[in-house]
Amino acid sequence: MSTRNYEQLLQFLYRVPVGLIEIDGRGEIRLMNAYASQVLMPVSGPSWTANLFDILSPYAPEFSSHIARHQGAFGTVISNERTKLLDSWYAVTVERLDEDSYMVALRDVTDEVEREERLQFVITQEAEQRGRMEIAGSVLHDIGNALGGLSTKVARLLAESSWREVTELKRLEVLVEDQREPLARALGAERQAALSTFLAELVTSLEGRGDEVRTTAEEMAQTLEHVSETLSLQRQYAQEWAGGARAPVHLMRLIEDAVAMQRSGFEKRGVELSRSYPDATVLVAGDRTKLVRVFVNLVKNALESFDELERSEADPPAIHISVECADTPEGRRARVLVTDNAAGFDVAPRSLTEDERSTEKAGGSGMGLYAARHIVDAHEGELFLDSDGAGQGATATVVLPVVAAESKTGDGS
C-alpha cells in the first residue's frame, strides 16, 4: 500500500461516524478509531481501562458471554444489538475475524430509537382513542335510543289539537250560558254569574297553558332534532374510526360537520359564525374521520379562547372560516383559515413546535394540537397558528393537497 493510500485509509477510519474497535478474546483493546474513543472515554470515566468487557459490563453485562459462547472460527457474533451508554443508544455489531481477534462496531442509533418511541406513542394513542371511540359509539347508540323515545312523546304532544279537558269545559260553559235563567232561579243571579265567570277564566287559563306546552314542545322538538343530528355525526365518526380509509372527501363537508358538532359552543358563548367558501366542491384525499377531528379541535380552541377575554358590546365575539385554493410548486393546495377575535397570544403554543406527549387542557376533548398536527402531517399538509398579540385574536391555518380533477372518484362524502 502506498503512503498516500495509507494516509487516506487513516483519514477514513478517523472520520467514519462509526466506532471501530479491535479486541481479543479477553476483551483487551488492540486498536480503535477516534469515534470509538469519543464514545468509550465518557463511559469508562476517569478510571480508564483498556478492556472493553470491563467498560461495557455496567451497560451490557451479557456482552462478554456472547463472545465466549461463539463457536465459529469467524462470522457474526452480535448483530445490531441495541445498548444504551449514558444518554445515547448504540447498535453493537461484533464480527469474529480469526481465533483471537474480534471487530466491534458501535453505531449511534439514538435518533432511530427516539423516532420509534414517538411512533409507538402515536400507535398507543391511536389504540386508546379507538377504544374510546368504541365505547363512545355504544354510549351514543344508547343515548340515541333514549332520544328516539323522547322525540315520540314530544311528537304526540304536538299532534294534539287541544286538550280534552278544555273541550269538555267549553261544552259546560255553553251549557251554563244556555241555562242561565233556570240556573239563576236555582242558584241566584250572583252565583250563576260567578259560575259563568269562573268557567270562562278556567278555559282561558287552560288554553294559555296549552299554548305554553305546545311552544315548549316545539322548542324541545327542535333541540332534539339538533341533538339527533349531532349524535348521528358522532356515531358515524365513531364507527368509521377503525377503518381509517383514505378517499377523496369534500373539504367543506368536513368543516360543516365540525361546526355542527360545536354548535352548542357557539350558542353558549353567543359567537357569530361567518363563512367564505368560493368553491364548495374542493376535494382532498384523506381519512375523513381523522380530518374532521382536526377541524373540531381548531373550532373548539377558537371558541374556548373567548372564555379568556372580556369583550365589549361594540366588539362582539366572532369566528370566520374561509377556504382558499392556490397552485404551488408542490401542486394545488387548499388553505382553511379559522380566524377569531378572541384572546390571541404573544407566543404560539409549544405543541406545534415541540414533541409534547399531551397538550390537551384539563377537561378537554382528548385530542390536542400535537395530535392534530400529526394528522395533518400524515396527510402531507401543514398546520400553524398566527396572532398579532394578546387580545388581538388568532388564525389557525390548515393546508392540504387538493385532489386532482382526474382523481375525483368515490362518493366524496
Buried (B, 14 or more C-beta within 10 A) or exposed (E): EEEEEEEEEEEEBEEBEBBBBBBBBEBBBEEBBEBBEEBBEEBBEEEEBBBBBBBBBEBBEEBBEBBEEBEEEEEEBBEEBEBEBEEBBBBBBBBBEEEEBBBBBBBBBEEEBEEEEEEEEBEEBBEEBBEBBBEBBEEBBEBBEEBEEBBEEBEEBEEEEEBEEBEEBBEBBEEBEEEBEEBBEEEEEEEBBEBBEEBBEBBEEBBEEBEEBBEEBEEBBEEBEBBBEBBEBBBBBBBBBEEEEEBBBBBBBBBBBBBBBBBEBBEEBEBEBEBEBEEEEBBBBBBBBBBBBBBBBBBBBBBBBBEEBEBEEEEEBBBBBBBBEEEEEEEBBBBBBBBBBBBBBEEBBEBBEEEEEEBBEEEBBBBBBBBBBBBBEEBBBBBBBBBEEEBEBBBBBBBBBBBEEEEEEEEBE
